[in-house]
């Protein structure tokens, strides 16, 4: 986790986020509950790129089927 590298350097982060990773995740999911799913879906555009293929194994096709069924 990149944020853990700097977490101890800024004392106010402890007050804001609490413990890592639970507090960090809770902070963002409580304020932006759809952010993770929105980001994941937005990145489907690049699912076929080599750098992202490991994160989207065959999910691009599944999402495209879902989109056509819900449209």
C-alpha positions, 0 to 999 in steps of 0.5 A: 500500500502506497499510503502506508509509506507516508501514513506515519509522516503526517500525524493528522492522517491518523485522526482522519483515517484511523487504522490502515487499511480499514480506516482508509477504506472506510473513510472513502467508501463512506464518502464516495460509496460508488467510487470503486465500482465506477472506477473499475467500470470506467477502466474497462475501456482499457481492459485489453491493454497489456498493463490491465489485462491481469485485472480484467480477465474475460470480464470485458466480455461479461460486462458488454453482455450485461450492458446489452441486457440492461439497455 
